[in-house]
Amino acid sequence: MSKVIDIFKNMFLDIFSMGKGFVYGFVMVGLFIVICAALIYGVLFLKNLIF
């Protein structure tokens, strides 16, 4: 019985960590896109301001 409980506990922890990794991946990709967009906007804005 304890073996079955251990299996279910491990499955739950694996699923939980997979979900955390999935959310973390989405957050990192979103931050990367936002930072790249801000850099491009800043470069174009400065270029337009100077020239």
N, C-alpha and C positions, 0 to 999 in steps of 0.2 A: 504494500500500500504506500509506503514512504517513497518507493521508487517511482510510482505513478505521480505522486505529488511533486517529486523533484523534476520529472519530465515536464509536467504542466508549468511549473515555476520557471524552468529554463526557457520553455517556449514563450511564455509571457514576457520574460526579460528580453529575449531576442526580438520579439515583435515590437516591444517598447523602444529598444535601441534603434531598430530599423526606422521607426517613425520619427525619432529624434534626429537621426541622420538625414532623413528625407526633408524635414523642415529646415534643418541647418543648411542643407544644400540649396534649397530655395532662397533662404535668406542671403547666403553668400553670393549667389548668382544675381539676385536683385540688387545687392549693394554694389557689386561689380558694374552692373549696367548703369546705376545711378552715378557712380563716380566717373565712369567713362563719359557719360552724357554731360556731367558738370564740367569736366576738363575740356571737352570739345566746345561747349558753349562759352567757357571762359576764354579759350584761345580765339574763337571767332569774334567774341565781343571786344577783346583787346585789339585784335587786328583791325576791326571796324573803327575803334576809337582812335587808334594811332594814324591810320592811313586814310 
